[in-house]
Amino acid sequence: MTPNLMRLFWDSVNQAHPSQIMRLDDEGLMSWLVDQVLQRSSLDHSQQSDLSNYISDRLPLIRDIATQG
């Protein structure tokens, strides 16, 4: 993943309302976060796959950030 894509992703996480993150199951959260990034940047299939894998590996961290917010 490019640094720009990582910034877009983490910016999306930080802008999300914690209740939005917590009410979604893992699959729904991954999909929602990918959609948030896609609204701000066009990604090819490979980039979308990389982003999904990146999110999947960090779901506990994302949820922890939401509960701390």
ABEGO torsion letter per residue (X at the ends): XBAAAAAAAAAAAAABBAAAAAABBAAAAAAAAAAAAAAABBBBAAAAAAAAAAAAAAAAAAAAAAAAX
